[in-house]
Every structure is written in structure tokens, then in C-alpha cells.
Amino acid sequence: MFALNVLIIFGYFIIAGGLVSVLLKSVLKVNREVVRKYQHIMYASSVIFYVTLFDNATQAIITAFIFLVLGFGALFIFERTPYYKRMIVDRKKKGGEVKQSVFYAQSMLIILFIIFWRWIDAKEIIVVAVATWGIGDALAAVIGKKFGKNKIDIEGVDPKKTFEGSFALFIGVSVTVGFLVFFYIGHLWWISIIFALIIGLTSTIVEAFSHNGLDTLTMPLSAAMIAYLLFVLFTSIGVI
């Protein structure tokens, strides 16, 4: 069963990550930024397969590491062919952006699986955390590119960040977290709102101060930690 589950996730990456991305860029000529952020959402969505298919964290960790090695190695080779730039959206002149994203994304999953599945046994937190990055970062980039006119002129903030993009991230993360927490907890809607606003705000701040794609690591890891601390807090006072 383990091997079959690995093949299912492999098939998902090949179809959703490879074929669909190529179709969007090379055939349908979709905007490059939209394609990039589709890939982010695709990576984020893979967490559903991990937490659903595998019986324990060890299987998920091994699988994520396998795909880290395979993905990094395959892209290392593919970057050196004339087809790479024609088929893949990569903003770096000599390539490497997608390879870096794969490394960060798979590393992020491995860290989350170790801490919040193997050690703490709270898979729901992993789903919430990865969703904040997948949806929030995508909205920030797309809205920021299209409507962003007001740069965030604060020391330490990535100079490309705009207030419009950050506001879109805050709304996207808040709505996503609120929905997921309500789905997992149930009738306690006001707790969902508290989770949503706190994680939405902190994710917005963390993303703004993250440079060179590091938000792939910083956003979900910080969201997971805050979600866990909030869960512990509300549990300790007997609300959850």
C-alpha cells in the first residue's frame, strides 16, 4: 500500500505539476505569474494526499524526501536542455528558481511532518499551515502584480511588496484559516475568527519580511506554530 500511495502522489505531481503547467504556459499562453502561483497552489494541495493516504508520519516524511531528491535532480538535468525555458516558468536567467521552490516546498513539508505529525500528532495544523502559504502567497503575487501601486517602504521588507498584495494575502489567509478551523473544530465559529485574524496578520508580516522565496518556509512554519499555540491556549482554558 505504501508503494501505491507514493505512486499516486508521483502521478499527481506529473499531471498537475508537469503536464498542466506546460499546457498553461506553452499552449494556452496563460500569464507567467498566474502559472507560477498555480504551481504553488498545486504544491500546497499535495499535503491533502500525504495526510490522507499515509498511516503515519514516517511514511509521509520518507515520501517527501524521495520527491525532494527526485524533483531537484530532474530539474537539475532539465535546466540544461533547450526545452526548459520553453516549458517552465522560471524568472532567473540561468534557471534555478523552480528547483529552489521544490527544495523549499519539500523541506517545509518534511519539517511540518516531523514536528506536527510525528512529535505532536496534529495533522490538521499541517493542512492549515500549508494552505496559508499556497493560497495567501498566490493571491499576494497575482493581486500585487496587477493592482499593486503602493510599495511598503519599511526597512527589512522585500522592496517588491505592495500594500495591495499584502492586503490580498491577509484576506486570503484569514478566510482560508477561518474555514479550515471551523471545519475541524465545528460549532465554535468565534474561535475560527480569532485563529483567522491572528494567523492572517502574522502571515502577512512574515511574508513581507521574507526574501528570495523564503516565504515558502517561513509562512507555513510560523502559521503552524501560532495555530498550535492558540490550540493549546484554548484547550487549557477549556474552550476546545
C-alpha positions as CSV (number, residue, x, y, z in Angstrom):
1,M,0.0,0.0,0.0
2,F,2.9,2.4,0.8
3,A,4.3,2.0,-2.7
4,L,0.9,2.6,-4.3
5,N,0.4,5.7,-2.3
6,V,3.8,7.0,-3.4
7,L,2.9,6.3,-7.0
8,I,-0.4,8.2,-6.5
9,I,1.4,11.3,-5.3
10,F,4.0,10.9,-8.1
11,G,1.2,10.8,-10.6
12,Y,-0.3,13.9,-9.1
13,F,3.0,15.8,-9.4
14,I,3.5,14.6,-13.0
15,I,0.0,15.5,-14.2
16,A,-0.8,18.6,-12.0
17,G,2.7,19.9,-11.7
18,G,4.2,19.0,-15.0
19,L,1.6,18.5,-17.8
20,V,-0.9,21.1,-16.6
21,S,1.9,23.7,-16.1
22,V,3.2,23.1,-19.5
23,L,-0.3,23.3,-21.0
24,L,-1.0,26.6,-19.3
25,K,2.3,28.2,-20.3
26,S,3.1,26.8,-23.7
27,V,-0.4,26.1,-25.2
28,L,-2.8,28.4,-23.5
29,K,-0.3,31.2,-23.0
30,V,-1.5,32.0,-19.6
31,N,0.2,34.9,-17.7
32,R,3.5,33.7,-16.3
33,E,2.8,34.9,-12.8
34,V,-0.5,33.1,-12.8
35,V,1.3,29.9,-13.9
36,R,3.9,30.3,-11.1
37,K,1.2,30.7,-8.5
38,Y,-0.8,27.8,-9.9
39,Q,2.3,25.7,-9.2
40,H,2.4,27.0,-5.6
41,I,-1.2,26.0,-5.0
42,M,-0.5,22.7,-6.7
43,Y,2.4,22.0,-4.2
44,A,0.2,23.1,-1.3
45,S,-2.6,20.9,-2.3
46,S,-0.3,17.8,-2.3
47,V,-0.5,17.9,1.5
48,I,-4.0,16.5,1.3
49,F,-2.6,13.4,-0.3
50,Y,0.0,13.0,2.4
51,V,-2.2,13.3,5.4
52,T,-5.0,11.2,3.8
53,L,-3.0,8.3,2.2
54,F,-0.4,7.6,4.8
55,D,-0.9,5.8,8.1
56,N,1.9,7.5,9.9
57,A,4.4,10.4,9.7
58,T,7.4,8.2,8.9
59,Q,5.8,7.2,5.5
60,A,5.0,10.8,4.7
61,I,8.5,12.0,5.6
62,I,10.2,9.3,3.5
63,T,7.9,10.1,0.6
64,A,8.5,13.9,0.8
65,F,12.3,13.3,0.9
66,I,12.1,11.0,-2.1
67,F,10.3,13.7,-4.1
68,L,12.8,16.3,-2.9
69,V,15.7,14.3,-4.3
70,L,13.8,13.2,-7.5
71,G,12.4,16.7,-8.2
72,F,15.7,18.5,-7.5
73,G,17.7,16.0,-9.6
74,A,15.3,16.0,-12.5
75,L,15.2,19.8,-12.6
76,F,19.0,20.0,-12.4
77,I,19.2,18.0,-15.6
78,F,16.2,19.6,-17.3
79,E,17.6,23.1,-16.8
80,R,20.5,22.2,-19.1
81,T,18.2,21.4,-22.0
82,P,16.8,23.9,-24.6
83,Y,13.3,22.9,-23.7
84,Y,13.4,24.1,-20.1
85,K,12.7,27.8,-20.7
86,R,10.1,27.0,-23.3
87,M,8.1,24.8,-21.0
88,I,8.8,26.0,-17.4
89,V,8.2,29.4,-15.9
90,D,11.5,30.4,-14.3
91,R,12.3,34.1,-13.7
92,K,16.0,33.5,-13.3
93,K,18.0,33.9,-16.5
94,K,20.0,30.7,-15.9
95,G,17.2,28.8,-14.2
96,G,17.1,27.6,-10.7
97,E,14.0,29.3,-9.3
98,V,11.8,26.2,-9.7
99,K,14.5,24.0,-8.3
100,Q,14.8,26.2,-5.3
101,S,11.0,26.3,-4.9
102,V,10.8,22.5,-5.0
103,F,13.6,22.3,-2.4
104,Y,11.9,24.8,-0.1
105,A,8.4,23.2,-0.5
106,Q,9.5,19.6,0.2
107,S,11.8,20.7,3.0
108,M,8.8,22.6,4.5
109,L,6.6,19.5,4.3
110,I,9.3,17.3,5.9
111,I,9.8,19.8,8.8
112,L,6.0,20.0,9.4
113,F,5.6,16.3,9.3
114,I,8.3,15.8,11.8
115,I,7.1,18.4,14.3
116,F,3.3,18.4,13.9
117,W,2.7,14.8,12.9
118,R,5.4,12.6,14.3
119,W,6.0,14.6,17.5
120,I,2.7,16.3,18.2
121,D,0.3,14.3,16.1
122,A,-1.8,17.2,14.9
123,K,-2.2,16.7,11.1
124,E,-4.9,19.3,10.9
125,I,-2.4,22.0,11.8
126,I,-0.2,20.9,8.9
127,V,-3.2,21.4,6.5
128,V,-4.0,24.8,7.9
129,A,-0.3,25.9,7.7
130,V,0.3,24.8,4.2
131,A,-2.9,26.3,3.0
132,T,-1.8,29.7,4.3
133,W,1.2,29.6,2.1
134,G,-0.4,28.1,-1.0
135,I,-3.4,30.5,-1.2
136,G,-2.0,33.5,0.6
137,D,1.2,33.8,-1.4
138,A,-0.6,33.2,-4.7
139,L,-3.1,36.0,-4.0
140,A,-0.4,38.4,-2.8
141,A,1.6,37.9,-6.0
142,V,-1.2,38.0,-8.5
143,I,-3.0,40.9,-6.9
144,G,0.2,42.7,-6.2
145,K,1.5,42.4,-9.8
146,K,-1.8,43.6,-11.3
147,F,-3.0,46.2,-8.9
148,G,-0.1,46.9,-6.6
149,K,0.9,50.6,-6.8
150,N,1.9,51.4,-3.2
151,K,5.2,49.9,-2.2
152,I,5.7,49.0,1.5
153,D,8.6,51.4,2.4
154,I,9.6,49.8,5.7
155,E,13.2,48.7,6.5
156,G,13.6,45.0,6.1
157,V,10.6,44.4,3.9
158,D,11.1,43.0,0.5
159,P,11.1,46.1,-1.8
160,K,8.8,44.3,-4.3
161,K,6.0,44.0,-1.7
162,T,3.0,46.3,-2.1
163,F,0.2,47.2,0.3
164,E,-2.4,45.8,-2.2
165,G,-0.6,42.5,-2.4
166,S,-0.2,42.2,1.4
167,F,-3.9,43.1,1.9
168,A,-4.9,40.4,-0.5
169,L,-2.7,37.9,1.3
170,F,-4.3,38.9,4.7
171,I,-7.8,38.4,3.3
172,G,-7.0,35.1,1.6
173,V,-5.2,33.6,4.6
174,S,-7.9,34.8,7.0
175,V,-10.7,33.3,5.0
176,T,-8.8,30.1,4.4
177,V,-7.8,29.6,8.0
178,G,-11.3,30.6,9.3
179,F,-12.9,28.0,7.1
180,L,-10.5,25.2,7.9
181,V,-10.5,25.8,11.7
182,F,-14.3,25.9,11.6
183,F,-14.3,22.6,9.6
184,Y,-12.1,20.9,12.2
185,I,-13.5,22.4,15.4
186,G,-17.2,22.7,14.4
187,H,-19.7,24.9,16.1
188,L,-17.2,27.3,17.7
189,W,-17.3,29.9,15.0
190,W,-15.8,32.7,17.1
191,I,-12.7,30.7,17.7
192,S,-12.3,30.3,13.9
193,I,-12.4,34.1,13.6
194,I,-9.7,34.5,16.2
195,F,-7.5,31.9,14.5
196,A,-8.2,33.6,11.2
197,L,-7.3,37.1,12.2
198,I,-4.2,36.3,14.2
199,I,-2.7,33.9,11.6
200,G,-3.8,36.2,8.8
201,L,-2.0,39.1,10.3
202,T,1.2,37.3,11.3
203,S,1.4,35.5,7.9
204,T,1.1,38.9,6.2
205,I,4.0,40.3,8.3
206,V,6.2,37.2,7.9
207,E,5.7,37.1,4.1
208,A,6.6,40.8,3.8
209,F,9.9,40.3,5.5
210,S,10.8,37.1,3.7
211,H,13.1,37.5,0.7
212,N,14.1,35.3,-2.2
213,G,11.4,32.7,-1.9
214,L,12.0,32.0,1.8
215,D,8.3,32.6,2.5
216,T,7.8,29.0,1.3
217,L,9.4,28.0,4.6
218,T,8.6,30.9,6.9
219,M,4.9,31.3,6.2
220,P,3.7,27.7,6.8
221,L,6.1,27.1,9.7
222,S,5.1,30.3,11.5
223,A,1.4,29.7,10.8
224,A,1.7,26.1,12.2
225,M,3.4,27.3,15.4
226,I,0.8,30.0,16.0
227,A,-2.1,27.7,15.3
228,Y,-0.6,25.1,17.7
229,L,-0.1,27.8,20.5
230,L,-3.7,29.0,20.0
231,F,-5.0,25.5,20.2
232,V,-3.0,24.8,23.4
233,L,-4.3,28.1,24.9
234,F,-8.0,27.4,24.1
235,T,-7.6,23.8,25.3
236,S,-6.0,24.9,28.6
237,I,-8.9,27.2,29.4
238,G,-11.5,24.5,28.5
239,V,-12.9,26.2,25.4
240,I,-12.0,23.5,22.9
